[in-house]
Amino acid sequence: MQLKKNVVCFLLLGLIGPVLLILSEFFMWFSSYNLVELFIITTFAEIENSFLFLFPLISGIICLIANMLVIYNAEFRIKTVILSFVGLGFQLIFFIDYISQELGFLSNAGVGVYLGGFGFFLIIINVIYILTRIERDSGG
């Protein structure tokens, strides 16, 4: 019973990380605008850089789909990890590009930065858990 409780806790942990990434899209990061508003504003000026603001949303959706795969069937663990790495790659590109531009305003960080960072951290912990989890035969 304790093993099932532990597995359920980590599966919920795997769902909380992507949800936090998706929610971080709608909270303020470094200015008084959230990332969706920044996407809309920058679409009119420089469209090639505006899609960067959608990366947390895209990353959260990809990781959420990946975690639902492993909940649906435990045999999809490797596919889940691959999809999670793709989502984490999007988020890492966003962190490197956007936060390096706003480094001077790091002291003015809003809630979105913390939600995004914590969601990113939870997804990494979930990937490590999925890779280290050992399936036990029940014996027949």
N, C-alpha and C positions, 0 to 999 in steps of 0.2 A: 504494500500500500504506500509506503514511504517513497518507493521508486517512482510510482505513477504520479505522486504529488510533485516530486522533483521535476519530472519530465513536463508536466503541465505548467509549472512555474517558468521553466525555460522556454516553452512554446509561447507563453504569454509575453515573456521578455522579448522574444523574436518578433512579436507583433507590435509591441510598444515602441520600439526603435523607429521603424518606418512611419508609424503614425506621428511620432514627434517630429520627424523630418518634414512630413506633409504639413503639420500644424505650424512649423517654424516659417513656412512660406507666407503665412498670413499675420505674422507678428513683426514689429519693427526690429531692424538689425542695427544700423548705425545712424540712420536719419529718422525723420518723423514719418517716413513712408515704409510700408511693408514691401516685400519683394514683388508681389503682383503689381502694385502701383508703380514700382520702379520699372518693371517690364513694360507696362503700358506707356510710361513717360519716355523711356529710351527707344521704344519702337519707332517713334516719330523722328528721332534724331539719328541714331546709329543702330540700324536693325541687326547688324552682324554681332554686336555685343549685347543686345537685349535678351537673347535667349539664354544667356548665362544666368539670369535671375530665375529661370524656371528649373534649373538643375536640382535644387532640393526637392521640388515637387516630383520631378521625373525619377529621381533617385529613390524617394520614398515609395512611389508606386511600384517600381521594379522590385525593390526589396520586400514589399508587402506581398506581391504576387509570388515571389520566391518562397517566402515563409508559409504561404498558404499551400504551396506545393508539398512541402515537407509535412504539413498537418494532414493533407489529403492522403499521402502515401509516403511512408518512411523510406522507401527505396529511391526516392528522388533527392536524396541528400546531396549528392555531388552536383546535380543540376541546380539545386537551391544555392549551393555555395558559389557556383559559377555566376548565376544571376545576381547574387548578393555582391560579388566582386565587381560586376558591371555597374551596379547601382552605387557602390562605394567609390568607384572610379569617377562617376559623374560628380558626386559630392566632393571628392578630393580636388577635382579640377575647380569646382566652385570655390572651395575654401582657399586654395592657393591664389586664384585670380582675384576674387573679390576682396578677401581680407588683406591681401598685399596692397590693394589700392586704398583701402580704408585704414591702414595701419596707424595713421596719426590720430584717428578717432576711436581707437580701441578702448579708451577709457569711457566712451559714451555708448558702449555696447548695450543693445536692448535685449529683450527677452528672446527674440528670434535666434540670436547668436547662441545662447545657452541651450535652447531647445534643439537647435541643429547640431551642436557639438555633442550633447548628451545622446541624441538619437543616433548619431554616427558611432559613438562609443558603444551603445547597446547593440548595434548591428554587428560590430566587430566581435563583441563578446559572444553573440549568438552564433556567428560563423565558427568561432573557435569551439564552442560547445557542440555544434553539429559535427564538426570534423573529429572531435575526440570522443563522441558518444559511441559506445560499444553496444551492438545489438546482441542480446542473449537469446539462445535457443531455449524454448520452453521444454524441449524433449518430447518425444512422441510416443 
